[in-house]
Amino acid sequence: MIKVLFVCLGNICRSPMGEFILKDLVKKEGIENSFEIASCATSSEEIGNPVYYLAKDKLRKHGISCEEKRARKLKQEDGFYYDYILAMDSWNIRDIKRIVNQNSEEKIYRLMDFASNPKDIEDPWYTRDFDTAYKDIEEGCKCFLEYIINNEKNKL
């Protein structure tokens, strides 16, 4: 079982998009039983709130549902539990390291570090550009899954 946790600031836009895009990709590959995929926030601002309606609409347009998702905050235990902690930007990485407060650096990555053009994924809450956020997150998830398939075959 490969345990993956997506992390962003509020867990209402980018990280739930990552969670549900990757869930969709592994289901299409027929390997969903080899994964546990979740998402969370580094801040407490949105805890308990549903996915932001523009992110939810963008997922829905691609045939992906996230109806039951509610924002939750990253906990120290998550650093022990998950195999891969995928941040949306460099600020998230700084906050993740502060929260998990342990030697888990080898499992913390920016999602786009798996892509051919590593970069931060801008927060569509502020940019209002959900098209670019979705495109970047989808690319990052596809590249991450390719990495897993090539490097974690024994776990699939």
Sequence and secondary structure as in RCSB ss.txt:
>XXXX:A:sequence
MIKVLFVCLGNICRSPMGEFILKDLVKKEGIENSFEIASCATSSEEIGNPVYYLAKDKLRKHGISCEEKRARKLK
QEDGFYYDYILAMDSWNIRDIKRIVNQNSEEKIYRLMDFASNPKDIEDPWYTRDFDTAYKDIEEGCKCFLEYIIN
NEKNKL
>XXXX:A:secstr
 EEEEEEESSSSSHHHHHHHHHHHHHHHHT GGGEEEEEEESSSTTTT B  HHHHHHHHHTT   TT B  B  
HHHHHH SEEEESSHHHHHHHHHHH SS GGGEEEGGGGSSS      HHHH  HHHHHHHHHHHHHHHHHHHHH
H GGG 
